[in-house]
Amino acid sequence: MRSDIVKRGAEELRKVRKRSRALFGTVGVFSAFANLLILTGPMYMLQVYDRVLGSSSVETLVALSLLVAFLYTIMGVLDYTRCALWRAWGRGFRTIWTVAYLTRSCANLLWRLIVKPTAALPISKPCSARLPHPF
């Protein structure tokens, strides 16, 4: 019986992973661009040392600073969107997994109470104390 439970759990996780494959790809793309934008600060400093300090050009400094501010804004939007996608996926995963877990737990409890009454749990404990929390 234990191997059946493990197989069912593994199958449920496979289904969730298969349904979430597009989301994983989308989050991966967002992460790749956010990681590339992390290089904005070092590149800005290199450009300042190379172009601005050598020529004392204020216009170049202003243009580079505006570009860096824009790129940091883009990075913030990408990071916020990526986190929002993960939160939405996490809520969905928790809902699916909790329903499956509670269904299995209740079925197991009913099986022990009805089919195998010798293995029944004492009635003095509340149901929440007998069922472990999934998270």
C-alpha positions in Angstrom: 0.0 0.0 0.0 2.9 2.4 0.8 4.3 2.1 -2.8 0.9 2.9 -4.2 0.8 6.1 -2.2 4.3 7.0 -3.3 3.4 6.3 -7.0 0.3 8.4 -6.8 2.2 11.3 -5.2 4.9 11.1 -7.8 2.2 11.0 -10.6 0.5 14.1 -9.1 3.8 16.0 -9.0 4.5 15.0 -12.7 1.1 16.3 -13.7 1.7 19.6 -11.9 5.1 19.9 -13.4 3.8 19.2 -16.9 1.0 21.7 -16.6 3.5 24.3 -15.4 6.2 23.8 -18.1 5.2 27.0 -20.0 5.3 29.0 -16.8 8.8 27.7 -16.0 10.0 28.8 -19.5 8.4 32.2 -19.1 10.0 32.7 -15.7 13.3 31.5 -17.1 13.2 34.2 -19.9 12.3 36.9 -17.4 15.2 35.7 -15.1 17.7 35.7 -18.0 16.9 39.3 -18.9 16.9 40.4 -15.3 20.3 38.8 -14.8 21.6 40.6 -17.9 20.3 43.9 -16.6 22.3 43.3 -13.4 25.4 44.1 -15.4 24.0 47.7 -15.9 25.9 49.1 -12.9 29.3 47.8 -13.8 28.9 48.8 -17.4 27.8 52.3 -16.4 31.0 52.6 -14.2 33.2 51.4 -17.1 31.6 53.9 -19.5 31.9 56.8 -17.0 35.6 56.0 -16.5 36.2 55.5 -20.2 34.1 58.2 -21.9 33.2 60.8 -19.3 36.3 61.3 -17.3 38.5 61.2 -20.4 36.6 63.9 -22.3 34.9 65.7 -19.3 31.6 65.5 -21.2 28.6 66.3 -19.1 26.2 65.5 -21.9 27.6 61.9 -22.1 27.2 61.6 -18.3 23.6 62.7 -18.4 22.8 60.4 -21.3 24.4 57.4 -19.6 22.7 58.2 -16.3 19.3 58.4 -18.0 19.9 55.1 -19.8 21.0 53.4 -16.5 17.9 54.8 -14.7 15.7 53.4 -17.5 17.4 50.0 -17.5 17.1 49.8 -13.7 13.4 50.5 -14.0 13.0 47.8 -16.6 14.9 45.4 -14.3 12.5 46.2 -11.5 9.4 45.6 -13.6 10.9 42.3 -14.9 11.7 41.2 -11.3 8.3 42.2 -10.0 6.5 40.3 -12.8 8.7 37.3 -12.3 7.9 37.3 -8.6 4.1 37.7 -9.3 4.2 34.7 -11.7 5.9 32.6 -9.0 3.4 33.7 -6.3 0.5 32.8 -8.6 2.0 29.4 -9.4 2.7 28.8 -5.7 -0.9 29.6 -4.8 -2.2 27.2 -7.5 0.2 24.5 -6.5 -0.7 24.8 -2.9 -4.4 24.6 -3.7 -4.0 21.5 -5.9 -1.6 19.8 -3.5 -3.7 20.6 -0.4 -6.9 19.2 -2.0 -5.0 16.0 -3.1 -3.4 15.6 0.3 -6.6 16.2 2.2 -8.5 13.7 -0.1 -5.8 11.0 0.6 -5.7 11.8 4.3 -9.5 11.6 4.7 -9.7 8.4 2.6 -7.0 6.8 4.7 -8.7 7.9 7.9 -12.1 6.5 6.7 -10.4 3.3 5.6 -8.9 2.9 9.0 -12.2 3.7 10.8 -14.5 1.6 8.6 -12.6 -1.2 7.0 -10.0 -1.8 9.7 -11.7 -0.8 13.0 -8.9 -2.2 15.1 -6.5 0.4 13.8 -8.9 3.3 14.5 -7.6 6.3 16.2 -8.8 7.4 19.6 -11.8 9.7 19.5 -10.6 11.9 22.3 -8.2 13.7 19.9 -9.6 16.3 17.5 -9.3 15.5 13.8 -6.8 18.3 13.3 -4.4 16.7 15.8 -4.6 13.4 13.9 -3.9 14.8 10.5 -0.5 16.4 9.9 -0.4 19.7 8.1 1.0 19.4 4.5 3.1 22.6 4.8 
